[in-house]
Amino acid sequence: MKSIKTVLLVEDNAGDARLLREMFNEYDTHDSELTHVTTMSEAEAHLATHAVDIILLDLGLPDVHGLDAIRRAHAAAPLVPLVVLTGFDDETLAAKALQEGAQDYLIKGQIEPRALLRALRYANERKRLERLKDEFIATVSHELRTPLTSIRGALGLLTSGMLGDVNEKATHLLRIALTNSDRLVRLINDILDLERIQSGREPLAFRAVQLADIVKQAIEDMQPVADAAGVKLLHDTTRVEITGDPDRLLQVITNLLSNAVKFSPPNSPVSVMLRPGVTGVILSVIDHGRGIPADKLEAIFGRFQQVDASDSRQKGGTGLGLAICRTIVLQHSGRIWAERNPVRGSTFRIFLPYLPVPVPVQGGTPEAETDHGTVILADANSESRSRIAAQLARHGYSVVQTSTVEQTLAAARQGAHAILVDTSLDGMNGWAILPLLRRLDTAARTPVVLLSVEDGNGAEALPGGAQGRVPKPLEEDALLTELARVLCGSGGTARILIVEDDPDLAQMISGVFARGDIAVQIAHSLKETIDACSEFAPHLLVLDIGLPDGDGFNVVDWLREHESLAHLPLVVYSGRDLSPAERRHLTLGPTYFMAKTRVQPQQLEALVLTMLRSLRQTHEAVAPSPVPNS
Ligand code: ADP
């Protein structure tokens, strides 16, 4: 068969398999190689290690049936054409099979050998066209990212008040524009995410994981949203270890929680339950909200499928969340489905089988060192304190938690890089702690950031002794940026070189760093970057990958050749997703990676300032010496 060299036959009936093999031997003039397996687990194992040109799939296998068989085969090898060859002569099932990614649905005994071989060739061609269409969608989405990032960033800066006052009417319009550009960003991110996960370009990183820990983190991440909606999150602490990709599983659970909260009325609970069984564990997310009509329980897992057409607009969704969840669960050889609760609301269940732990592969992604320093967190409310502490710890800070003035002063005596004080600490006005801290030798110059309930828009002066303020309810970005700002402190002018070919985006990023002790220069091309490294001698580079006369890899290769620049801190701020190998290639000194639309400019600022600060600590603001132009 032309262009079909290897066929994987997934068939548990030995007689059917023998017939098929004989048929291939007799009629296939191109001598394709036929591999035969009898279960889906064997098929998945084979597909993980072998290249296959086409899959011939029976739907009644010992370990999986019907549509789930197609879904699992498709998830295991998303780029390989799939032809169903089954005894079930069922038109409805056939239509669904095609919707789930099969290229054809053939009935055993009803198709003669030559027609079957021809069907395989056509299936191959159909799959090729489908791939082209997916690539087109991905390219369009990528191309939308850069201009959209500029628009989102500019609107964010304008509404933040950093650039001065804007009148009320304009503020209102800006907020509408901001909300809608956020929607667009979410949509594009989800399209790209789904495409990336389904294409199999980024294989899952399987390891042994404690499911209860992932559930706990998902709940922590969703807590602010649930608080705002007045929904109570309850979780199960049953310990159960499985093999999986923790980041992807977190994404699934967070998505289900986010939906449950979105569609729940205030004061109702959303709970997560873990039930370990013999072959795997069932995780359930139970809500008491609007519920899902019986005829939509399956459809909502499709792309852009909503119960109510107005859901995406009113509830801020994209309609892709559950499609992403299903793909991830299938890649774990699991199952996900929705049920109606007997009284009210819905339950989403995931079955995850216990899989063997894979042998670790050598040479993982080098993670940037994260030790941003010690922060004292003084907050009398234990719930909000542990939430903030968890956020800070995730971003590389060591956190010392205190709940009284006494404890805070004691911790400050031990020394810290910054102190965060809730203004209602210990019943006493948190500000009153400031003079006490200033009297301590060890903390006289430690920056203090106030966490205050009033709107800290900067209009009121900061009380003496405080360097910053973050308004409550706390937004993670605002907190990290403020912390990075005060920690960066002053220590001579820091020079940042922004390498970005899109002039609008470059200007927007440099706008974020508008402050006295930072000098920013922009380079739009590889040549300008090399010139700037010689003349401007940056302390840090913000690097885009695509450049008109080369790319970010060329920049890094050039830097690597110059001793004084070979360890330059980098923030790779790129529009496309980078593979682990590409990330390794781009790592010089401390290196961080950010996807353009995934991070807001303020997050970029926080990261860069944090990096500059650790740089100052290690080198005491010694700039790399300029290198001769080469
Ligand atoms: P979205 O981004 O729109 O939330 P999803 O794929 O996550 O996309 O969900 C698809 C649709 O399924 C939602 O728009 C909603 O109509 C319905 N849905 C999902 N979860 C729930 C739930 N817990 N309760 C009621 N409806 C839900």
Boltz pocket constraint, residues with backbone or C-beta under 6 A from the ligand:
constraints:
  - pocket:
      binder: B
      contacts: [[A, 255], [A, 256], [A, 259], [A, 260], [A, 261], [A, 263], [A, 287], [A, 289], [A, 290], [A, 291], [A, 292], [A, 300], [A, 302], [A, 305], [A, 306], [A, 307], [A, 308], [A, 311], [A, 312], [A, 316], [A, 317], [A, 318], [A, 319], [A, 320], [A, 321], [A, 322], [A, 323], [A, 346]]
      max_distance: 6.0
